[in-house]
Amino acid sequence: MANAMLIKFGEYCLDTEEMSLQINEQLVVLEPKVFAVLMYFIEHHERYISMDELHENLWQGRCVSDAAVRRIISKIRIVLNDNHKDPKYLQSLSKRGYKLICPVSKIISPIEEKQKSIEKTEHKNAEKAKVYFYLIAIAILFLSLAYLLFKYNVDEVSVTARVVNTVVSDKKAFAASSEGRYIAFTSKLSHEKNYHIYLKDQKTETIEVLVDNTTLPTGLVFSNDRERLYFSDNLGGIALLKQVDLTNKAHGIGTLVADFYFISDVFIDKNENDVIYFSGQKDQQSALLIYKFNSEKGLLEEITSVPQKGFHDSRADISPDSSKLVVLRVYLGSKRNSIRVNDLKTGRTLFHHDQNTAIYDVHWLDDEHIVLLDDKQLVKMNVKTGHSNIIIDENRGLIALERVTPNTLLAIRDNGIINTLIEKKLPLSDFKNVEMIQKEQPEQHSSIIAYQPLGNKAWMVIKEKGISSLIFYEKSKARKKATLMSTEKSLKLISPSLSGQYVLLKLQDRITILNTFDNSLTYLSKADELIGDVTFSVDEKSILYTRKSNGEWQVFDYIIDNKNKNIIFNGYRFIRQFEGGYVLGDNAGRLSRFDVQKETMTPISVSVSTETNTNWAVLNGKVLWSDHNLLNTMFYEIDLNDVDASSLKSKAFDFNVIRPRFYVDKVNGLIIVESLGSRNSDIISIEIQ
């Protein structure tokens, strides 16, 4: 397939560039192999396709079973909601194969329609067509050059930035009143656990406290009449949408919405009173969606939906004419982020932009333009043409935006901080600091992404100028560091083996084994496979990992030497081995202990976290794991043979100080956690000419 196109078949529209299917407002991103097989059916929809033809053209001699091909076809049926007994899309006949039986057509773009018209004119009048051809060629060349200048010439935009005088503190969210006179912002000092909300009058340069004590205020917005400030809060693990009365000095606070797990990015429609929008998560397992709350009627309405698990609509904004909603959709477990513009009346997607760079915020500038902030730059984008202008070509700590006028933006800028990696002594009853390592290394202009010690040895992933490097050294010879590999791809350290010969890595979303003796890489998984857990066996001769296949988790034992693998358990997502058995966890994290000699499975009365930013381990006869609730980070420990949780111990820390992800030093009985350093943020006013 040479060119990207839109293909209509049945009720579905296939975007070949994005590898996505759309029906109404629902969009499903296809796995690469599912997309390839579906495209083959579409390209040859006039006939039946045999199993042998699929093997020959799509797997090209690779040894793949018919069952594996049928699983791909089953996935296509599931995506299309097609019944194989009464098919509307994919019909199968014994000994003939498969055929796409629905109508198939290419959606012609306006440019292609114009080209067809030109060709028709050429057929009628050859001499005129030549003239038209040259004129059109010149016009296309001129437009192309103009487009490139428009899209990439940063000199077209003149930017002036200044720091707005506020409280010196850490700021996470802020809002500006419609006329720009007032700014509300959250503030937390390094020694404080909770936030304050301040109000600044830009005209008089006065600052007052609106809310003295609030937890996790990730969203703020003024009402249209500036009589109220809406904000998100958290009380005892329950997220709340609240309002502050700005009409008197008492600043009374009321609760509008409760019973959410997380609420963020509170915003309003500038032309609608008594209605507040927010991004909310009902519980820890559900997706962030955009909700609409009518405060006068007390009605709560779900505005967006997501096609599958792992998609989150984290931020949004309503256009000045109230007709469109721009939504930032984040894909967990991937760097992919997307911007979608939806028609608020019909729900139809009007504009779609995907990128593999993390997007922090998005807002409307006017009815045709949005401004998009990612980890590299600040961009103005036309949602009708897709044209973009770079406003700031290097993001130096900007994390959030607010529109005041089409030519004035406010932004929060995080100033440089130094986080620390802390080695903590086990067991949990001790848990005192042993050693601290700064994550930021100013003299090398690099940052430690991961740090894993084992005895006197240490492995690190260091990122510098977009290059991630796996580093090894002995603690007694810390100056003699060896670089084992460097890559521009995403690189995560899972764990090294005790012998040091092998290192488990996640390289661009694939589980990978690095042999440090010969520097060879072995890929254990494919990019589109869903891996739940991975660890070394006790004897380090194999890798234990879990993979989801046809809706069921399976535990594999991969022998490193001969590269053979076997399924050893079904129905378990988590796996750790100990001398004499395994600790296994189901999809909800509920643990059980399997005794190899007795062949018995015994439930343990605890569950490990299913969150991706946590970890768990079996060490010295104990199970250790971490969890969090956005407010606190918790570490837990229980004896391996404890079935009634009588030996359960725990430690709690402020989530904004200690992160739940940890590494384990099995030799010294340590875990390594990340401590966030003190930070302060500025509010920046950005004038665009």
N, C-alpha and C positions, 0 to 999 in steps of 0.2 A: 504494500500500500504506500504509494509515493506521497500523496498529499492528504492533509487533514480535511475531514469533511463531516457533515451531519447526515446520518442515514435514518430514514423513517421506516420502521417495520411494525405493523400492527399498531398498538397503542404507544409504542416506545420510540424514543429518539436516541440514537447512539452517536456520541461525540468521539470520533476516532482519535482526536488529539489528546483529550483528557481521559480516554478509556473509561467513559462513564455512560450510564443509562439514565434517561430521565423520563418519568411519566407524571404528568401534572407538575406539582412542585417538588416531588420526591426525586432524589438523585442518588444513584448507587455507583460507586467506583469499583470497577471490576478488577479481579486478579489478572495478572498478565496472561496466563495460560487460558483462563476462561475467556478473556477478550479475544485471544488468537483463534480459538476454536469457533467462537460465535462469528467472528469476521469471516472465517472460511465458509461457514454455512451461508452467510449473507452473500458472499461473492459467488457462490455456486448454488443459489437458491432454486435454480431451475431443475435440479436433479438430486437424486439420492447420493449421499456420501458414505462410502463403506468404511468399516473400521480400519482396513488395511490402508486406505487412502489417507486417513487421518494420521496413522503411524508414519507413513512415508513422507508426507508433506509438512507435518507439524512437529514431529519428534525426530525426523531425519536420521533414522538408524539407531537412535538411543534405545536401550532396552527398557521399555515401559510396558507394563501389563495392560491387557484389555480392561481389567477392573479399574486401573488408574484412569484410563481414558473415560470410562463410564462415569466415574466420580466427577470428572470435569463437566460432562454432559448433564449430570444430575444437578450440579451447581447452576448451570445455565437454566435448567427448568425451574429451580427454586427462585432465581432472580427474576425470571419472567412470570412467576406464579402460574406455571403451565402444568396441567395434569397429563401424565403420559398415557392414561387410559382414554382421555377425551381431549386430545391436544388442540390448542389454537395456534401454536407456534412451531413446535418441533415434533414431527411425526417420525416414528421408527417402524421399519418393516423387516421381518426376519430375512436374512441372507442378502438384503439390499442396502441396509444402513439407515441413515438419518436424512431428513429433508426439512427445510424451513418452508412451511406451507402458508405463511401470512404474506400479504403484499409488501414489497420492498421498493423504496424509492429514495433517491438522493434529494436532500433539500437544497435547492439552488439558491446561492447567495445573490444579492443585488449585483455584484461585480460580474458574476457568471452570466446573469440574465442580460446584462449590458453587452457582454462579449458575444452572446448568441445573436443579439440584435445586430451587432456590427457584422457578424458573419453573414447574416441574412441580407444585409444591405450590400455587402461585397458581391454576393451571388447575383443580385439584381443589376448592379452597376459597378463594373470592375474598375473603371477609371476613377469614379468618385471614392470608391473604397480605398484606393491607394492613398488618396489625399487624406481621407479620414484616418487611415492607419497611421500615417506620419504625424498628423495632428494629435491623435490619441497617444502615440508613443512619446511625443514631446511632453504632452500634458502629464502622462504617468510619470515620466522622469522628473518633471518639475514638482509634482505632488509628492513623489518619493523623497526627493531632496528636502522639500519643505517639511514633510513628516519627520524625517530624521532630525532636522534642525529643531523642530518643535518638541520632539520627544527627548532628545538627549542634550540639548544645549542649555547648560545650567546658568549661562550668563543672562538668559532671558529673565530670570527671577532675581530680584534684588531683595536681600534679607537683612533686616536689622534686628538684633536680639539684645535684650537687657534683662538683668536680674530684678525681680520684684521684691521689694523689702518685706520680709516676713520673719517668723520665728525660726531660729536656727535649730533644726530638728529633722527627724526622718518623716517624710511625707509620702503617703500612698495614693491619696485621692484628693481631688479638688473640683470646684465648680465656680463658674462666673455667672453673675446675674445678666439678664438680657441686654441691658445697656452698658455692661462692663464695669460699672462703678464698684460693685462688691465682689469679693473673692472669699469663698469658704474653702478651708483645707483641713485635712487631718494632720495630727502632729504627735510624735512620740519621742521622748528623750531616751537615751541609751539605758538609763537606770530604771525606766518605768516599764511596766508590763502592758498597760492599756494606753489608749489614744485619747487625745482631746480633739475637739473640733473648734476651730477659730473662724472668726469673721473679720475680714479687713475692709475698711472703707477706703477706696483708692483716692478719693477726693480729700479726705481729712487726714489720711495716713494713720488712722487709729485702728487698733486691733483689740478685739474682745473675745472671751471664751463663750462659745455657744453651748457646748456639751463638755462637761468636765471629765467624764469617764465613760469610754465606749470601747468595745472590743471588735476588732476586725471590720472597721468602716471602709469597705472597698469601693463604695459608690456614694456620690453626693450630687444633688441637683437642686437648683432653686425652682420654685413654682413660677408660673408666668407672671403673676402679680407681685412677686418677691415678698409675699407675706409668710411663706413657709420654706423650710429647707428639708428635703427628703434625704435620708441616709440609711445605709445598711448597718446592722449591728448583730451581735451574737451573744446569747445569754444561755449559759449552761449547755453549749453544743447545739442550740436552736438558733437559726438565722432569722432575723427580723427586719422588716421594712418599717422605719420610723419617720416621724416628722417633728420639726422644731418650729415653734411659733415665733416669728420674727417681728410681730406687731407690738410686742411690749418687752420690757427689760427682764421679765421673769423667765422668758424663753421656755414655756412649757413644752414637754415632750410627750408624744402619743405614739402608740403602736398601730400600724395599718395592716401589716401582713405578718403572720408567724408560721411555724411548722415547716420551714424549709431547712435543708442541711447547710446550704450556702447561698448567699445573695450577693451579687456584684453589679457594677455598671448600671446604676440607677439613672434614668434619663426620662425626658418628657417630650411631648409634641408641642411645639411653640404655639399652635393654633387650637389647642384643646385644653380646657380647664378641668381640674379634679381628676385627671388621669395620669397615672405614673407607670412607666415601663421599667422592667429590670430583667437581668439575666439571673435565673434561679435554678437551683439543683434541689429536687425534692428529697433525695436521700443519697447516701454515699455511692450507690451503685448506678443511679440514674444519670441522665445527661443534663448538662446545662442547657436550658431553653430560654427563649424570650417570652416574658409574661406581660400582660396588660392588666392593671388594677384600677378600677373606677372607685375612687374613695367616697363619692357621694352615694353610690348604689351598693358599695361593698362587694362588687363582682370581680372575680379573678378569671382571666382568660389566657389560654395558652396560644401564643402567636406563631411560634416556629416548632418544627419537629425535625428529628434527625433520622436518616435511613438505617443506621446500624450503631452498635455499641462502639464507644471510643470516639464518637463525634461530639463536640461541645460547641454550642453557640455562646461564646464567652463575652462578646461585646456587640453593641448595636447602636444605631442612631437613626432618627427620622428626618427626612428631607424638609427644608423650609416650607415647601408647599404641601406637606403632610401626605404626599401620595406614595412615597417610597421608603423602604426600610433597608438600610445597609447593615449586613451582619458579618461579623468575623467568626468563621468556623475553624476550630482547632482540632487536629486529628492526633489523639494520644498515641504515643509509641512511634511517632513519625515527625519529621521536621515540616511536613506539609501543612500549610495554612491556606485558607481560601477566603475571598471576599465575595459576597453575593448581594446583589441589589434585587429586592422583591417588590412587586406591586402590592401595596397594602390591601387593595380591594379584592384582587383576584388571586393573590399568592404566587403569581407567575414570576419566574426568574427573568429579570431584564438584563442583568449583567453578571458576569462571572470571571473572577480573576484568581488564579492559583499561583502559589510560589513555594519554594522549599526553604524560605527564610522565615524565621519567627516574626510574626506581626504582633505588635504590642497594642495598637489602638487604631481606630478608624472613626472619622467624623465627616459630616457634610460641610462643604464650604458654601455651596449654593445648590440649586436644583439639578445641576449637571455635573458638578465636581465633588469628589471626595478627597480627603487628605489622609494618607496612610503612613503610619509610623512603624518601621520594622527595626531589626537590630543593626541595620547598616545605614539607612537613610530615611529622610522625610520626603514624601512624594505627593504631588498633586495629580489626580487622575480624572480624566473625563469618562464618565460611565456610559456615554453614548458612543464614543469613538474608540475608547481604550487608550487614547493618547495620554502621555504622562510627562510631567515636568519635575525635575529634582529640585526641591526647595533647599534641603540641606543634604549634601552628598556624603557626610560622615557622621553617624550618630555617636555623639560623645555623652552617653549616659541618659538620654531622653527615654522616659518610660511611659508617659501618659500625656494625652492632649486634651485641649478644650477649645472650642471655637467661640470667639467673641463676635467678630465680624468676618466677612469673606477675606479681609486683608489682615486680620489680627488673630493670632493663636496664642494660647497659653500652654506651657508644657512643664512637667516636672522633670528636673534633671538630677539624677543620682550622682553624688560626688564619689570619688574613689574610696573604696573600703578594703580592708585586709581581713579575709576570713582565715580561720585557724583550724587545722586538723589536730584532734586531741586523741591520744592513746589513753584509754581508760582500763583500769585493772579489773578483771573478773575474779570472783563471782560478783553478782549484782549487789550483794550486801556490802562489799568493799567499794568498787566502782570509783576509785579516786583517780585523779589525773596522774599520768606517768610522764608523758612527753607531749609537747605542742610544736606543731610545724606550721609556719605561715603558708597559706595557699598562694598568695600573690608574691612574686619574686621580682621586685622592681628592678634590681640590678640586671636581670636577664630579660625583662619585659615579657615575662611568661607567667602562666598560671597553672597550678597543679589541679588537674581535673579529677584524678583518683590517686589514692595512696594505699598500698597494701604491704605491710611488713610481715615477715615470717622469720622469727628468730633474729639473727643478725643480718638478714637480707631484706631488701625492700624493692618493690616495683612501683612505678609511678607512671601516670599518663600526664604529660605536660603539653599545653597548647600554646603556641607562639606564632603569631601572624598567620592564622588559619591552618597551621600544620600541627597535627597531633602526633606525639612521639611517645613510644613505650620505652621507659628508662629503667635500668637495673643497676643496683649498687649494693655494696656491703656497708653496713652502718659504721663499722670501724674504719672504712676507707671511703667516707662520704664524698670526697672530692673526685674520686675515680668512678664516674658514672658512665655506663655503657648504653648506647642507644640501640635497642633491639629492632625497632622498626619505626618508620615515619610515614604518615599518609595525610592527604587532604580530605579523606573520607571520615565520617563520624567513627570514633573509636572509643569503646568503653571497656574498662577492665572488670572482669568478673572475679577471677581468682587465679593465682599461680598454684602449681603443685608443690608439695613439701620438698621434693627433690630439686625443684627448680628447672626441670627439663621442659615442662609444658606450662603454657599460660592460656587460660580460657579468656577469650575476648568476644566482644560484640562489634563486628566490623561492618559498618553500613547495614545494620539490622540483620546481620547473619552471624550465628554462633560459629566461632572460629577457634581452632586449636593452633597455637604457635609452638613449634618445636625449637627451643632455643639452641639445641646442639647443632642443627643444620639450617636454622632460620626458615624452615618450610612452614607453609600454612595449609591447614586442612579445614574445609568448610563442612560444618556439621549440619547446617540447615540452609534452606533457601530463603530468599528475601520475603516471599509471600507466605511462609509458614508461620503458624502461631505457636511460639514456644512459651511454655509456662514457667519452667524452672530448669536449672542446669547446675551440675556440681561434679566434682571428682568422686570416684569411688574411694573407699578407705585404702585399698592397696594401690591406687592411682594407675591401675592398668586399664581402666575404662572411664567413660563419661556417662553419667546418669542424667537424662533429660526427659522432659515431658513435652508432648506435642498434641495439639488438638486436631483430630481427623474425623470428618463426617459427624461433627457435633460431640464427639467423645474424647476425653483426655486419655492418652496412653503414655506409659512410662517405658523408655527405651534404655537399654544397656549397650553402649557403643564401645567395642574393644579397640583400643588405640592402635595396637600393633597390626592386626589384620583387617581393620576397618569394617568388621562385621557388626551388625546390630540386631538385637532381639527385643521383642516386647516382653517385659517382665511383670507389668501390672496394667490393669485397665480401670479407668474411672478416677484417676488421681492426677491432680495438677501440680502438687508439690512433692519433692523427694529429697531426703537426706539419708545417708547410710551411716551406721555405727557397727561396731564389732558385734556380730550376731544377728543383725537385722536392719530394718529400715523404719524411718518415720515418714509417713505419707500424709498428704493433705488433700481433701477433695476440692471441688471448685469454689466452695465457700470458705476454704481454709481450715476446716475441722480436721484435727490431727488424729491419727491412729498409729500404733506401733506394731510392726510385723516381726514376729520371731521366726527366723529361718529354720532353726532346728525343730521347733514344735509346729511350724506352719500355722500359727495362730495370729489373728488380727485383733488387737485390743484397742478400743477407743481411748483417747486422752481427752480429758474434759476442758480443752482449750482450743482456740482457733488462732491461726496466724493471719496477718493482714494480707489482703489481696491487692493492696495499693502498690504501684510500680516503684514508688520512692521509699519503700521499706525493705527489710531484709530479715532472714532468719538463719539459724545455725544449730547444729548439735555438737556440743563440746563438753568433754569431761563429765559425761553422764547427765548433762542438762540440755534442755531445749531453750534457746534464747531467741527472742524476736522483738521487733519494734512495731509501733503503730502510731497514729496521730489523729487528731480531730480538728485540725487547722488552728487550734489554740495551744494545745500541748503535744509534745512528743513523749511517748511512753515506751519504756523498755521493760520486757517481761522475761521471767526465768522460771522454769519448772523442772523438777526431777524427771528423768526419762521414764522411770517406772511408776510415776504417780498417776493414778487413774481418776482420783477424786479432787485434784487440784489443791490438796492441802499444803503442798510445798511452794505454791505460787508466790513469787515476789515481784515487785514492780518499782520503777523509778520514773518520776515525771519531771519534764523540763519545759520551759517556754518554747513553743514552736518557732518563735522568731529569734531564738538563741541557738538551740540545738536541733539539727535536722535528723529525721528518722533513719535515713540511709546509713548503713555502717559496713565496715570490713572487719574480718576476723583474723587475728594472729593466733593460730592454734598452738604454736610453740611456746609463746610467752603468756598465753591466757589473757589476751587483750582484745578489745574491740576499738575500732577507730571511727570517730564521729566527726562531723563538721560543726564548728561553732561560728556563727555569723558575727562579724565585727560590728562595731558601732558605726552608724552611717548617718549622714545628714543630706538633705535634698534642698534644692532651690526651685522656685517657681520662675520660669523664664517667659517673658513676653516676646513674641516673634512677629515682626511687622513685615508683610510681603508686598512688594511693589511690582 
